[in-house]
């Protein structure tokens, strides 16, 4: 299995999301172009215990997947 390296701007975006709600696991999708991560699509965590579990909001996940597909 290959390691995935996230570019610094994506890491900063993820860290910012985590800092906004440090008591919750963050969720979302990462889009890639030719195997290189290029975008982040945050999705709300709707788990019963978001402090230790994650469950993506279904409609937001579908919307993020749609945006991924539209972006190619």
PQR file with spaces between the fields and no chain letter, atoms N, CA, C, O and H, PARSE charges and radii, in Angstrom:
ATOM       1  N    UNK     1       0.839   -1.181    0.000 -0.4000 1.5000
ATOM       2  CA   UNK     1       0.000    0.000    0.000 -0.0000 2.0000
ATOM       3  C    UNK     1       0.883    1.244    0.000  0.5500 1.7000
ATOM       4  O    UNK     1       1.822    1.353    0.789 -0.5500 1.4000
ATOM       5  N    UNK     2       0.574    2.170   -0.886 -0.4000 1.5000
ATOM       6  CA   UNK     2       1.342    3.414   -0.972 -0.0000 2.0000
ATOM       7  C    UNK     2       0.900    4.391    0.108  0.5500 1.7000
ATOM       8  O    UNK     2      -0.267    4.426    0.499 -0.5500 1.4000
ATOM       9  H    UNK     2      -0.188    2.082   -1.527  0.4000 1.0000
ATOM      10  N    UNK     3       1.845    5.173    0.576 -0.4000 1.5000
ATOM      11  CA   UNK     3       1.518    6.249    1.513 -0.0000 2.0000
ATOM      12  C    UNK     3       0.907    7.408    0.745  0.5500 1.7000
ATOM      13  O    UNK     3       1.273    7.675   -0.400 -0.5500 1.4000
ATOM      14  H    UNK     3       2.793    5.145    0.258  0.4000 1.0000
ATOM      15  N    UNK     4      -0.016    8.083    1.383 -0.4000 1.5000
ATOM      16  CA   UNK     4      -0.621    9.272    0.787 -0.0000 2.0000
ATOM      17  C    UNK     4      -0.048   10.482    1.495  0.5500 1.7000
ATOM      18  O    UNK     4      -0.095   10.570    2.722 -0.5500 1.4000
ATOM      19  H    UNK     4      -0.312    7.866    2.313  0.4000 1.0000
ATOM      20  N    UNK     5       0.490   11.408    0.731 -0.4000 1.5000
ATOM      21  CA   UNK     5       1.032   12.637    1.307 -0.0000 2.0000
ATOM      22  C    UNK     5       0.105   13.791    0.943  0.5500 1.7000
ATOM      23  O    UNK     5      -0.172   14.051   -0.228 -0.5500 1.4000
ATOM      24  H    UNK     5       0.528   11.337   -0.266  0.4000 1.0000
ATOM      25  N    UNK     6      -0.360   14.465    1.975 -0.4000 1.5000
ATOM      26  CA   UNK     6      -1.246   15.601    1.759 -0.0000 2.0000
ATOM      27  C    UNK     6      -0.432   16.875    1.621  0.5500 1.7000
ATOM      28  O    UNK     6       0.469   17.126    2.421 -0.5500 1.4000
ATOM      29  H    UNK     6      -0.136   14.253    2.926  0.4000 1.0000
ATOM      30  N    UNK     7      -0.740   17.682    0.615 -0.4000 1.5000
ATOM      31  CA   UNK     7      -0.059   18.975    0.487 -0.0000 2.0000
ATOM      32  C    UNK     7      -0.385   19.866    1.690  0.5500 1.7000
ATOM      33  O    UNK     7      -1.466   19.764    2.269 -0.5500 1.4000
ATOM      34  H    UNK     7      -1.472   17.478   -0.035  0.4000 1.0000
ATOM      35  N    UNK     8       0.540   20.723    2.053 -0.4000 1.5000
ATOM      36  CA   UNK     8       0.388   21.579    3.228 -0.0000 2.0000
ATOM      37  C    UNK     8      -0.932   22.356    3.238  0.5500 1.7000
ATOM      38  O    UNK     8      -1.553   22.433    4.298 -0.5500 1.4000
ATOM      39  H    UNK     8       1.418   20.806    1.583  0.4000 1.0000
ATOM      40  N    UNK     9      -1.398   22.935    2.131 -0.4000 1.5000
ATOM      41  CA   UNK     9      -2.683   23.658    2.185 -0.0000 2.0000
ATOM      42  C    UNK     9      -3.853   22.764    2.616  0.5500 1.7000
ATOM      43  O    UNK     9      -4.749   23.222    3.326 -0.5500 1.4000
ATOM      44  H    UNK     9      -0.894   22.872    1.270  0.4000 1.0000
ATOM      45  N    UNK    10      -3.851   21.502    2.197 -0.4000 1.5000
ATOM      46  CA   UNK    10      -4.920   20.599    2.622 -0.0000 2.0000
ATOM      47  C    UNK    10      -4.786   20.255    4.102  0.5500 1.7000
ATOM      48  O    UNK    10      -5.783   20.187    4.820 -0.5500 1.4000
ATOM      49  H    UNK    10      -3.123   21.130    1.620  0.4000 1.0000
ATOM      50  N    UNK    11      -3.565   20.042    4.553 -0.4000 1.5000
ATOM      51  CA   UNK    11      -3.328   19.779    5.979 -0.0000 2.0000
ATOM      52  C    UNK    11      -3.822   20.971    6.800  0.5500 1.7000
ATOM      53  O    UNK    11      -4.470   20.791    7.831 -0.5500 1.4000
ATOM      54  H    UNK    11      -2.754   20.097    3.970  0.4000 1.0000
ATOM      55  N    UNK    12      -3.516   22.183    6.344 -0.4000 1.5000
ATOM      56  CA   UNK    12      -3.966   23.378    7.064 -0.0000 2.0000
ATOM      57  C    UNK    12      -5.485   23.452    7.127  0.5500 1.7000
ATOM      58  O    UNK    12      -6.048   23.831    8.154 -0.5500 1.4000
ATOM      59  H    UNK    12      -2.990   22.329    5.507  0.4000 1.0000
ATOM      60  N    UNK    13      -6.151   23.091    6.032 -0.4000 1.5000
ATOM      61  CA   UNK    13      -7.613   23.090    6.008 -0.0000 2.0000
ATOM      62  C    UNK    13      -8.168   22.086    7.014  0.5500 1.7000
ATOM      63  O    UNK    13      -9.104   22.393    7.753 -0.5500 1.4000
ATOM      64  H    UNK    13      -5.693   22.783    5.198  0.4000 1.0000
ATOM      65  N    UNK    14      -7.592   20.892    7.041 -0.4000 1.5000
ATOM      66  CA   UNK    14      -8.047   19.867    7.984 -0.0000 2.0000
ATOM      67  C    UNK    14      -7.789   20.286    9.429  0.5500 1.7000
ATOM      68  O    UNK    14      -8.641   20.097   10.297 -0.5500 1.4000
ATOM      69  H    UNK    14      -6.832   20.643    6.440  0.4000 1.0000
ATOM      70  N    UNK    15      -6.625   20.849    9.679 -0.4000 1.5000
ATOM      71  CA   UNK    15      -6.310   21.315   11.037 -0.0000 2.0000
ATOM      72  C    UNK    15      -7.266   22.421   11.466  0.5500 1.7000
ATOM      73  O    UNK    15      -7.709   22.456   12.614 -0.5500 1.4000
ATOM      74  H    UNK    15      -5.933   21.003    8.973  0.4000 1.0000
ATOM      75  N    UNK    16      -7.578   23.317   10.546 -0.4000 1.5000
ATOM      76  CA   UNK    16      -8.530   24.396   10.864 -0.0000 2.0000
ATOM      77  C    UNK    16      -9.890   23.811   11.237  0.5500 1.7000
ATOM      78  O    UNK    16     -10.499   24.234   12.219 -0.5500 1.4000
ATOM      79  H    UNK    16      -7.218   23.289    9.614  0.4000 1.0000
ATOM      80  N    UNK    17     -10.370   22.840   10.459 -0.4000 1.5000
ATOM      81  CA   UNK    17     -11.647   22.195   10.770 -0.0000 2.0000
ATOM      82  C    UNK    17     -11.600   21.551   12.155  0.5500 1.7000
ATOM      83  O    UNK    17     -12.558   21.660   12.920 -0.5500 1.4000
ATOM      84  H    UNK    17      -9.875   22.496    9.661  0.4000 1.0000
ATOM      85  N    UNK    18     -10.499   20.886   12.479 -0.4000 1.5000
ATOM      86  CA   UNK    18     -10.361   20.237   13.780 -0.0000 2.0000
ATOM      87  C    UNK    18     -10.305   21.257   14.911  0.5500 1.7000
ATOM      88  O    UNK    18     -10.820   20.998   15.998 -0.5500 1.4000
ATOM      89  H    UNK    18      -9.721   20.798   11.857  0.4000 1.0000
ATOM      90  N    UNK    19      -9.692   22.406   14.673 -0.4000 1.5000
ATOM      91  CA   UNK    19      -9.584   23.433   15.711 -0.0000 2.0000
ATOM      92  C    UNK    19     -10.915   24.128   15.974  0.5500 1.7000
ATOM      93  O    UNK    19     -11.159   24.596   17.086 -0.5500 1.4000
ATOM      94  H    UNK    19      -9.274   22.617   13.790  0.4000 1.0000
ATOM      95  N    UNK    20     -11.773   24.199   14.967 -0.4000 1.5000
ATOM      96  CA   UNK    20     -13.084   24.834   15.145 -0.0000 2.0000
ATOM      97  C    UNK    20     -13.918   24.052   16.160  0.5500 1.7000
ATOM      98  O    UNK    20     -14.613   24.649   16.981 -0.5500 1.4000
ATOM      99  H    UNK    20     -11.575   23.819   14.064  0.4000 1.0000
ATOM     100  N    UNK    21     -13.852   22.727   16.108 -0.4000 1.5000
ATOM     101  CA   UNK    21     -14.621   21.858   17.010 -0.0000 2.0000
ATOM     102  C    UNK    21     -13.718   20.755   17.546  0.5500 1.7000
ATOM     103  O    UNK    21     -13.830   19.604   17.125 -0.5500 1.4000
ATOM     104  H    UNK    21     -13.287   22.242   15.441  0.4000 1.0000
ATOM     105  N    UNK    22     -12.827   21.096   18.470 -0.4000 1.5000
ATOM     106  CA   UNK    22     -11.858   20.098   18.942 -0.0000 2.0000
ATOM     107  C    UNK    22     -12.495   18.917   19.673  0.5500 1.7000
ATOM     108  O    UNK    22     -11.845   17.889   19.864 -0.5500 1.4000
ATOM     109  H    UNK    22     -12.737   22.031   18.812  0.4000 1.0000
ATOM     110  N    UNK    23     -13.740   19.049   20.078 -0.4000 1.5000
ATOM     111  CA   UNK    23     -14.412   17.980   20.811 -0.0000 2.0000
ATOM     112  C    UNK    23     -15.079   16.959   19.887  0.5500 1.7000
ATOM     113  O    UNK    23     -15.666   15.985   20.358 -0.5500 1.4000
ATOM     114  H    UNK    23     -14.268   19.884   19.923  0.4000 1.0000
ATOM     115  N    UNK    24     -14.989   17.181   18.573 -0.4000 1.5000
ATOM     116  CA   UNK    24     -15.645   16.303   17.606 -0.0000 2.0000
ATOM     117  C    UNK    24     -14.631   15.752   16.595  0.5500 1.7000
ATOM     118  O    UNK    24     -13.672   16.431   16.228 -0.5500 1.4000
ATOM     119  H    UNK    24     -14.512   17.972   18.191  0.4000 1.0000
ATOM     120  N    UNK    25     -14.857   14.525   16.159 -0.4000 1.5000
ATOM     121  CA   UNK    25     -14.105   13.975   15.034 -0.0000 2.0000
ATOM     122  C    UNK    25     -14.555   14.726   13.779  0.5500 1.7000
ATOM     123  O    UNK    25     -15.745   14.982   13.597 -0.5500 1.4000
ATOM     124  H    UNK    25     -15.636   13.973   16.456  0.4000 1.0000
ATOM     125  N    UNK    26     -13.606   15.074   12.922 -0.4000 1.5000
ATOM     126  CA   UNK    26     -14.000   15.743   11.684 -0.0000 2.0000
ATOM     127  C    UNK    26     -14.209   14.708   10.584  0.5500 1.7000
ATOM     128  O    UNK    26     -13.617   13.629   10.599 -0.5500 1.4000
ATOM     129  H    UNK    26     -12.639   14.866   13.070  0.4000 1.0000
ATOM     130  N    UNK    27     -15.060   15.063    9.637 -0.4000 1.5000
ATOM     131  CA   UNK    27     -15.408   14.154    8.545 -0.0000 2.0000
ATOM     132  C    UNK    27     -15.312   14.888    7.217  0.5500 1.7000
ATOM     133  O    UNK    27     -15.364   16.116    7.161 -0.5500 1.4000
ATOM     134  H    UNK    27     -15.541   15.939    9.625  0.4000 1.0000
ATOM     135  N    UNK    28     -15.173   14.123    6.170 -0.4000 1.5000
ATOM     136  CA   UNK    28     -15.208   14.700    4.844 -0.0000 2.0000
ATOM     137  C    UNK    28     -14.515   13.806    3.836  0.5500 1.7000
ATOM     138  O    UNK    28     -14.089   12.691    4.137 -0.5500 1.4000
ATOM     139  H    UNK    28     -15.130   13.125    6.216  0.4000 1.0000
ATOM     140  N    UNK    29     -14.421   14.332    2.647 -0.4000 1.5000
ATOM     141  CA   UNK    29     -13.789   13.623    1.547 -0.0000 2.0000
ATOM     142  C    UNK    29     -12.605   14.430    1.041  0.5500 1.7000
ATOM     143  O    UNK    29     -12.597   15.658    1.133 -0.5500 1.4000
ATOM     144  H    UNK    29     -14.767   15.238    2.403  0.4000 1.0000
ATOM     145  N    UNK    30     -11.613   13.745    0.511 -0.4000 1.5000
ATOM     146  CA   UNK    30     -10.464   14.401   -0.095 -0.0000 2.0000
ATOM     147  C    UNK    30     -10.456   14.019   -1.566  0.5500 1.7000
ATOM     148  O    UNK    30     -10.433   12.839   -1.916 -0.5500 1.4000
ATOM     149  H    UNK    30     -11.619   12.748    0.436  0.4000 1.0000
ATOM     150  N    UNK    31     -10.476   15.026   -2.415 -0.4000 1.5000
ATOM     151  CA   UNK    31     -10.448   14.795   -3.852 -0.0000 2.0000
ATOM     152  C    UNK    31      -9.018   14.746   -4.361  0.5500 1.7000
ATOM     153  O    UNK    31      -8.145   15.455   -3.860 -0.5500 1.4000
ATOM     154  H    UNK    31     -10.494   15.984   -2.131  0.4000 1.0000
ATOM     155  N    UNK    32      -8.787   13.904   -5.357 -0.4000 1.5000
ATOM     156  CA   UNK    32      -7.450   13.761   -5.922 -0.0000 2.0000
ATOM     157  C    UNK    32      -7.503   13.892   -7.440  0.5500 1.7000
ATOM     158  O    UNK    32      -8.521   13.612   -8.072 -0.5500 1.4000
ATOM     159  H    UNK    32      -9.496   13.328   -5.763  0.4000 1.0000
ATOM     160  N    UNK    33      -6.393   14.319   -7.998 -0.4000 1.5000
ATOM     161  CA   UNK    33      -6.235   14.407   -9.441 -0.0000 2.0000
ATOM     162  C    UNK    33      -4.987   13.612   -9.794  0.5500 1.7000
ATOM     163  O    UNK    33      -3.888   13.947   -9.352 -0.5500 1.4000
ATOM     164  H    UNK    33      -5.566   14.547   -7.484  0.4000 1.0000
ATOM     165  N    UNK    34      -5.152   12.572  -10.582 -0.4000 1.5000
ATOM     166  CA   UNK    34      -4.036   11.677  -10.937 -0.0000 2.0000
ATOM     167  C    UNK    34      -3.323   11.135   -9.701  0.5500 1.7000
ATOM     168  O    UNK    34      -2.099   11.007   -9.687 -0.5500 1.4000
ATOM     169  H    UNK    34      -6.045   12.301  -10.941  0.4000 1.0000
ATOM     170  N    UNK    35      -4.103   10.815   -8.659 -0.4000 1.5000
ATOM     171  CA   UNK    35      -3.543   10.226   -7.448 -0.0000 2.0000
ATOM     172  C    UNK    35      -2.982   11.217   -6.443  0.5500 1.7000
ATOM     173  O    UNK    35      -2.523   10.811   -5.375 -0.5500 1.4000
ATOM     174  H    UNK    35      -5.097   10.918   -8.670  0.4000 1.0000
ATOM     175  N    UNK    36      -3.007   12.513   -6.759 -0.4000 1.5000
ATOM     176  CA   UNK    36      -2.493   13.535   -5.847 -0.0000 2.0000
ATOM     177  C    UNK    36      -3.650   14.281   -5.200  0.5500 1.7000
ATOM     178  O    UNK    36      -4.478   14.849   -5.911 -0.5500 1.4000
ATOM     179  H    UNK    36      -3.379   12.842   -7.627  0.4000 1.0000
ATOM     180  N    UNK    37      -3.733   14.297   -3.858 -0.4000 1.5000
ATOM     181  CA   UNK    37      -4.808   15.016   -3.183 -0.0000 2.0000
ATOM     182  C    UNK    37      -4.775   16.508   -3.525  0.5500 1.7000
ATOM     183  O    UNK    37      -3.724   17.146   -3.463 -0.5500 1.4000
ATOM     184  H    UNK    37      -3.060   13.835   -3.281  0.4000 1.0000
ATOM     185  N    UNK    38      -5.944   17.054   -3.887 -0.4000 1.5000
ATOM     186  CA   UNK    38      -5.996   18.452   -4.302 -0.0000 2.0000
ATOM     187  C    UNK    38      -7.117   19.261   -3.644  0.5500 1.7000
ATOM     188  O    UNK    38      -7.102   20.490   -3.715 -0.5500 1.4000
ATOM     189  H    UNK    38      -6.797   16.535   -3.938  0.4000 1.0000
ATOM     190  N    UNK    39      -8.088   18.600   -3.005 -0.4000 1.5000
ATOM     191  CA   UNK    39      -9.209   19.352   -2.441 -0.0000 2.0000
ATOM     192  C    UNK    39      -9.805   18.625   -1.243  0.5500 1.7000
ATOM     193  O    UNK    39      -9.679   17.409   -1.100 -0.5500 1.4000
ATOM     194  H    UNK    39      -8.101   17.602   -2.947  0.4000 1.0000
ATOM     195  N    UNK    40     -10.457   19.409   -0.386 -0.4000 1.5000
ATOM     196  CA   UNK    40     -11.111   18.887    0.812 -0.0000 2.0000
ATOM     197  C    UNK    40     -12.583   19.270    0.753  0.5500 1.7000
ATOM     198  O    UNK    40     -12.930   20.404    0.422 -0.5500 1.4000
ATOM     199  H    UNK    40     -10.559   20.397   -0.502  0.4000 1.0000
ATOM     200  N    UNK    41     -13.441   18.313    1.078 -0.4000 1.5000
ATOM     201  CA   UNK    41     -14.882   18.522    1.093 -0.0000 2.0000
ATOM     202  C    UNK    41     -15.396   18.144    2.485  0.5500 1.7000
ATOM     203  O    UNK    41     -15.721   16.980    2.717 -0.5500 1.4000
ATOM     204  H    UNK    41     -13.159   17.392    1.347  0.4000 1.0000
ATOM     205  N    UNK    42     -15.477   19.103    3.416 -0.4000 1.5000
ATOM     206  CA   UNK    42     -15.955   18.791    4.768 -0.0000 2.0000
ATOM     207  C    UNK    42     -17.403   18.296    4.750  0.5500 1.7000
ATOM     208  O    UNK    42     -18.221   18.739    3.943 -0.5500 1.4000
ATOM     209  H    UNK    42     -15.213   20.049    3.227  0.4000 1.0000
ATOM     210  N    UNK    43     -17.691   17.378    5.651 -0.4000 1.5000
ATOM     211  CA   UNK    43     -19.037   16.839    5.836 -0.0000 2.0000
ATOM     212  C    UNK    43     -19.291   16.780    7.343  0.5500 1.7000
ATOM     213  O    UNK    43     -18.407   16.398    8.110 -0.5500 1.4000
ATOM     214  H    UNK    43     -17.026   17.019    6.307  0.4000 1.0000
ATOM     215  N    UNK    44     -20.488   17.154    7.760 -0.4000 1.5000
ATOM     216  CA   UNK    44     -20.821   17.163    9.188 -0.0000 2.0000
ATOM     217  C    UNK    44     -20.768   15.755    9.778  0.5500 1.7000
ATOM     218  O    UNK    44     -21.129   14.772    9.131 -0.5500 1.4000
ATOM     219  H    UNK    44     -21.206   17.464    7.137  0.4000 1.0000
ATOM     220  N    UNK    45     -20.307   15.691   11.021 -0.4000 1.5000
ATOM     221  CA   UNK    45     -20.274   14.440   11.771 -0.0000 2.0000
ATOM     222  C    UNK    45     -21.572   14.340   12.568  0.5500 1.7000
ATOM     223  O    UNK    45     -21.830   15.164   13.445 -0.5500 1.4000
ATOM     224  H    UNK    45     -20.013   16.490   11.546  0.4000 1.0000
ATOM     225  N    UNK    46     -22.383   13.334   12.265 -0.4000 1.5000
ATOM     226  CA   UNK    46     -23.669   13.167   12.943 -0.0000 2.0000
ATOM     227  C    UNK    46     -23.697   11.910   13.818  0.5500 1.7000
ATOM     228  O    UNK    46     -24.771   11.391   14.122 -0.5500 1.4000
ATOM     229  H    UNK    46     -22.173   12.664   11.553  0.4000 1.0000
ATOM     230  N    UNK    47     -22.527   11.424   14.223 -0.4000 1.5000
ATOM     231  CA   UNK    47     -22.450   10.231   15.083 -0.0000 2.0000
ATOM     232  C    UNK    47     -23.086   10.513   16.435  0.5500 1.7000
ATOM     233  O    UNK    47     -23.121   11.656   16.890 -0.5500 1.4000
ATOM     234  H    UNK    47     -21.654   11.845   13.976  0.4000 1.0000
ATOM     235  N    UNK    48     -23.587    9.464   17.070 -0.4000 1.5000
ATOM     236  CA   UNK    48     -24.164    9.605   18.406 -0.0000 2.0000
ATOM     237  C    UNK    48     -23.134   10.097   19.416  0.5500 1.7000
ATOM     238  O    UNK    48     -23.473   10.834   20.342 -0.5500 1.4000
ATOM     239  H    UNK    48     -23.558    8.535   16.700  0.4000 1.0000
ATOM     240  N    UNK    49     -21.883    9.694   19.242 -0.4000 1.5000
ATOM     241  CA   UNK    49     -20.786   10.109   20.128 -0.0000 2.0000
ATOM     242  C    UNK    49     -19.673   10.704   19.272  0.5500 1.7000
ATOM     243  O    UNK    49     -18.640   10.064   19.077 -0.5500 1.4000
ATOM     244  H    UNK    49     -21.608    9.096   18.490  0.4000 1.0000
ATOM     245  N    UNK    50     -19.868   11.926   18.755 -0.4000 1.5000
ATOM     246  CA   UNK    50     -18.899   12.507   17.821 -0.0000 2.0000
ATOM     247  C    UNK    50     -17.544   12.811   18.446  0.5500 1.7000
ATOM     248  O    UNK    50     -16.596   13.157   17.741 -0.5500 1.4000
ATOM     249  H    UNK    50     -20.708   12.445   18.913  0.4000 1.0000
ATOM     250  N    UNK    51     -17.451   12.684   19.759 -0.4000 1.5000
ATOM     251  CA   UNK    51     -16.156   12.891   20.407 -0.0000 2.0000
ATOM     252  C    UNK    51     -15.227   11.703   20.189  0.5500 1.7000
ATOM     253  O    UNK    51     -14.014   11.829   20.353 -0.5500 1.4000
ATOM     254  H    UNK    51     -18.221   12.402   20.332  0.4000 1.0000
ATOM     255  N    UNK    52     -15.794   10.533   19.817 -0.4000 1.5000
ATOM     256  CA   UNK    52     -14.931    9.376   19.604 -0.0000 2.0000
ATOM     257  C    UNK    52     -15.319    8.545   18.390  0.5500 1.7000
ATOM     258  O    UNK    52     -14.653    7.556   18.088 -0.5500 1.4000
ATOM     259  H    UNK    52     -16.780   10.430   19.685  0.4000 1.0000
ATOM     260  N    UNK    53     -16.375    8.921   17.692 -0.4000 1.5000
ATOM     261  CA   UNK    53     -16.809    8.203   16.489 -0.0000 2.0000
ATOM     262  C    UNK    53     -17.114    9.202   15.388  0.5500 1.7000
ATOM     263  O    UNK    53     -17.256   10.399   15.639 -0.5500 1.4000
ATOM     264  H    UNK    53     -16.917    9.725   17.937  0.4000 1.0000
ATOM     265  N    UNK    54     -17.212    8.703   14.176 -0.4000 1.5000
ATOM     266  CA   UNK    54     -17.668    9.585   13.112 -0.0000 2.0000
ATOM     267  C    UNK    54     -18.694    8.879   12.243  0.5500 1.7000
ATOM     268  O    UNK    54     -18.629    7.670   12.019 -0.5500 1.4000
ATOM     269  H    UNK    54     -17.097    7.731   13.972  0.4000 1.0000
ATOM     270  N    UNK    55     -19.624    9.656   11.772 -0.4000 1.5000
ATOM     271  CA   UNK    55     -20.638    9.209   10.813 -0.0000 2.0000
ATOM     272  C    UNK    55     -20.986   10.434    9.987  0.5500 1.7000
ATOM     273  O    UNK    55     -21.478   11.436   10.508 -0.5500 1.4000
ATOM     274  H    UNK    55     -19.677   10.638   11.954  0.4000 1.0000
ATOM     275  N    UNK    56     -20.727   10.339    8.708 -0.4000 1.5000
ATOM     276  CA   UNK    56     -20.989   11.487    7.837 -0.0000 2.0000
ATOM     277  C    UNK    56     -22.485   11.675    7.629  0.5500 1.7000
ATOM     278  O    UNK    56     -23.232   10.712    7.454 -0.5500 1.4000
ATOM     279  H    UNK    56     -20.327    9.525    8.285  0.4000 1.0000
ATOM     280  N    UNK    57     -22.904   12.939    7.652 -0.4000 1.5000
ATOM     281  CA   UNK    57     -24.296   13.260    7.343 -0.0000 2.0000
ATOM     282  C    UNK    57     -24.574   12.786    5.921  0.5500 1.7000
ATOM     283  O    UNK    57     -23.912   13.236    4.986 -0.5500 1.4000
ATOM     284  H    UNK    57     -22.297   13.721    7.794  0.4000 1.0000
ATOM     285  N    UNK    58     -25.542   11.885    5.739 -0.4000 1.5000
ATOM     286  CA   UNK    58     -25.747   11.272    4.414 -0.0000 2.0000
ATOM     287  C    UNK    58     -25.958   12.272    3.277  0.5500 1.7000
ATOM     288  O    UNK    58     -25.327   12.142    2.229 -0.5500 1.4000
ATOM     289  H    UNK    58     -26.079   11.519    6.498  0.4000 1.0000
ATOM     290  N    UNK    59     -26.816   13.250    3.456 -0.4000 1.5000
ATOM     291  CA   UNK    59     -27.091   14.202    2.372 -0.0000 2.0000
ATOM     292  C    UNK    59     -25.864   15.053    2.052  0.5500 1.7000
ATOM     293  O    UNK    59     -25.604   15.368    0.891 -0.5500 1.4000
ATOM     294  H    UNK    59     -27.329   13.355    4.308  0.4000 1.0000
ATOM     295  N    UNK    60     -25.110   15.423    3.090 -0.4000 1.5000
ATOM     296  CA   UNK    60     -23.888   16.197    2.860 -0.0000 2.0000
ATOM     297  C    UNK    60     -22.828   15.348    2.155  0.5500 1.7000
ATOM     298  O    UNK    60     -22.080   15.848    1.316 -0.5500 1.4000
ATOM     299  H    UNK    60     -25.321   15.167    4.034  0.4000 1.0000
ATOM     300  N    UNK    61     -22.773   14.067    2.502 -0.4000 1.5000
ATOM     301  CA   UNK    61     -21.814   13.175    1.847 -0.0000 2.0000
ATOM     302  C    UNK    61     -22.152   13.047    0.363  0.5500 1.7000
ATOM     303  O    UNK    61     -21.263   13.087   -0.488 -0.5500 1.4000
ATOM     304  H    UNK    61     -23.381   13.660    3.184  0.4000 1.0000
ATOM     305  N    UNK    62     -23.432   12.893    0.060 -0.4000 1.5000
ATOM     306  CA   UNK    62     -23.859   12.802   -1.339 -0.0000 2.0000
ATOM     307  C    UNK    62     -23.527   14.095   -2.077  0.5500 1.7000
ATOM     308  O    UNK    62     -23.041   14.060   -3.208 -0.5500 1.4000
ATOM     309  H    UNK    62     -24.154   12.860    0.751  0.4000 1.0000
ATOM     310  N    UNK    63     -23.788   15.238   -1.437 -0.4000 1.5000
ATOM     311  CA   UNK    63     -23.484   16.530   -2.066 -0.0000 2.0000
ATOM     312  C    UNK    63     -21.983   16.672   -2.301  0.5500 1.7000
ATOM     313  O    UNK    63     -21.569   17.166   -3.349 -0.5500 1.4000
ATOM     314  H    UNK    63     -24.183   15.266   -0.519  0.4000 1.0000
ATOM     315  N    UNK    64     -21.158   16.242   -1.335 -0.4000 1.5000
ATOM     316  CA   UNK    64     -19.696   16.315   -1.501 -0.0000 2.0000
ATOM     317  C    UNK    64     -19.246   15.408   -2.634  0.5500 1.7000
ATOM     318  O    UNK    64     -18.367   15.775   -3.414 -0.5500 1.4000
ATOM     319  H    UNK    64     -21.495   15.841   -0.483  0.4000 1.0000
ATOM     320  N    UNK    65     -19.840   14.228   -2.729 -0.4000 1.5000
ATOM     321  CA   UNK    65     -19.478   13.306   -3.811 -0.0000 2.0000
ATOM     322  C    UNK    65     -19.883   13.898   -5.165  0.5500 1.7000
ATOM     323  O    UNK    65     -19.174   13.724   -6.156 -0.5500 1.4000
ATOM     324  H    UNK    65     -20.553   13.930   -2.095  0.4000 1.0000
ATOM     325  N    UNK    66     -21.003   14.584   -5.206 -0.4000 1.5000
ATOM     326  CA   UNK    66     -21.446   15.234   -6.434 -0.0000 2.0000
ATOM     327  C    UNK    66     -20.445   16.331   -6.835  0.5500 1.7000
ATOM     328  O    UNK    66     -20.078   16.447   -8.004 -0.5500 1.4000
ATOM     329  H    UNK    66     -21.579   14.725   -4.401  0.4000 1.0000
ATOM     330  N    UNK    67     -20.010   17.134   -5.848 -0.4000 1.5000
ATOM     331  CA   UNK    67     -19.039   18.196   -6.153 -0.0000 2.0000
ATOM     332  C    UNK    67     -17.725   17.590   -6.624  0.5500 1.7000
ATOM     333  O    UNK    67     -17.091   18.122   -7.536 -0.5500 1.4000
ATOM     334  H    UNK    67     -20.308   17.040   -4.899  0.4000 1.0000
ATOM     335  N    UNK    68     -17.307   16.482   -6.012 -0.4000 1.5000
ATOM     336  CA   UNK    68     -16.093   15.773   -6.450 -0.0000 2.0000
ATOM     337  C    UNK    68     -16.218   15.351   -7.911  0.5500 1.7000
ATOM     338  O    UNK    68     -15.312   15.574   -8.714 -0.5500 1.4000
ATOM     339  H    UNK    68     -17.822   16.050   -5.271  0.4000 1.0000
ATOM     340  N    UNK    69     -17.335   14.749   -8.237 -0.4000 1.5000
ATOM     341  CA   UNK    69     -17.563   14.268   -9.604 -0.0000 2.0000
ATOM     342  C    UNK    69     -17.582   15.418  -10.590  0.5500 1.7000
ATOM     343  O    UNK    69     -17.018   15.321  -11.680 -0.5500 1.4000
ATOM     344  H    UNK    69     -18.071   14.568   -7.585  0.4000 1.0000
ATOM     345  N    UNK    70     -18.240   16.521  -10.202 -0.4000 1.5000
ATOM     346  CA   UNK    70     -18.306   17.695  -11.091 -0.0000 2.0000
ATOM     347  C    UNK    70     -16.928   18.318  -11.306  0.5500 1.7000
ATOM     348  O    UNK    70     -16.644   18.864  -12.372 -0.5500 1.4000
ATOM     349  H    UNK    70     -18.698   16.599   -9.317  0.4000 1.0000
ATOM     350  N    UNK    71     -16.070   18.231  -10.275 -0.4000 1.5000
ATOM     351  CA   UNK    71     -14.724   18.792  -10.378 -0.0000 2.0000
ATOM     352  C    UNK    71     -13.786   17.878  -11.159  0.5500 1.7000
ATOM     353  O    UNK    71     -12.670   18.266  -11.504 -0.5500 1.4000
ATOM     354  H    UNK    71     -16.301   17.788   -9.409  0.4000 1.0000
ATOM     355  N    UNK    72     -14.248   16.672  -11.431 -0.4000 1.5000
ATOM     356  CA   UNK    72     -13.438   15.734  -12.221 -0.0000 2.0000
ATOM     357  C    UNK    72     -12.456   14.980  -11.381  0.5500 1.7000
ATOM     358  O    UNK    72     -11.704   14.155  -11.900 -0.5500 1.4000
ATOM     359  H    UNK    72     -15.155   16.358  -11.151  0.4000 1.0000
